[in-house]
Amino acid sequence: MNFAGQQKQIETAEALAPEASPINASEAEAAPAKSGMRGRYAWLGTIASLAIVAGSLFVLWKLVETVTWAEMHAAFTGASAKQLGFAFLFVGVSYLFLTCYDALALRQLKLKVPYRTTALASFTSYAVSFTLGFPLLTAGTIRYWIYSSKGLGAAKIAALTVIAGFTFWLGMGVVLGLSLIVEAGQLAALTFTSIALNQGVGFGALLAVVAYLLWVSLKRRHVRVKSWRLELPGASVSLSQMVVGIGDVCAAAATLYVLLPAGTSIGFTTFVAIYVLAAMLGIASNAPGGIGVFEATILLALSSLPRDQVLGSLLLFRVCYYLVPFVIALAMLTVYEIVKRSRGAGTRGAP
């Protein structure tokens, strides 16, 4: 569930590379005006995020106020070894796909970086930012720390960050569209919507993905962030991004799905749609990992299941997908720094 790390991809890029690829004079003249407009309306996004968080926390409180600590403890500790084994397997698959985000971005930028470095930078940056939030500070700093030692400048690291964000959204769009279309009826019953609405949103999501693929396949496309340009991947790389994004989203959803109470009658394709919707609301809230917002959405959609058991599954999911990778990432970064310093000391001490 990599949505927390995507919340401020553009902001991270802006912070890392304000000096990259210059724009032309006419665009430069228009930039201050556009920047001013963004500044005047930025408070609307902040208010919307706060409203989503406040509303979700209220709903979450109302949903769990009848759950006792004893029930929650029993649900949290009631997962079988088989469930936990499958959960950690899917966590590993999801984070493996996350390393492909950076690998595809490096391919697009025509940069050669050893995969072990790519895996270390992507895994640790995502694992830390998922748990702590503030990806502008956490993920951006870790990526710069690791990639800069391989000769990548701030501009290239910023471009990598933006391209990784496109990978995430392509995967989310396809998974959301297909699941809403295929499971429109069951989702309508769970989310109190209509079949036509679900199918309409699903077709809209798929249409947006197809339109993007056609757009980048016709000619080279660029996006502009402040004073720098970034060339978007063409159709072949974009299709690879889409496959990677789908794998990541499905593996993350499967992590929570296998932790749900035994005998759950909801199919996986139905659950994936619920998961993606909860993830997108979490992104809109700007809360680290969508915490609170994600849980409230899942509990509402799965209201037919025992509430205490679903809550226990959500807590276990946070431990498996967030806490354990976070601890592993800290250990890996510690070892990386020790090895880096020891090599530096050896080089200085050499005759």
ABEGO torsion letter per residue (X at the ends): XAAAAAAAAAAAAAAABAABBBBBAAAAAAAAAAAAAAAAAAAAAAAAAAAAAAAAAAAAAAAAAABBAAAAAAAAAABBAAAAAAAAAAAAAAAAAAAAAAAAAAAAAGBBBBAAAAAAAAAAAAAAAAAAEGAAAAAAAAAAAAAAAAGBBAAAAAAAAAAAAAAAAAAAAAAAAAAAAAAAAAAAAAAGBBAAAAAAAAAAAAAAAAAAAAAAAABBBBBBBEABBBBBBBAAAAAAAAAAAAAAAAAAAAAAAAABBBGBABBAAAAAAAAAAAAAAAAAAGBBGGBGAAAAAAAAAAAABBAAAAAAAAAAAAAAAAAAAAAAAAAAAAAAAAAAAAAAAAAAABX
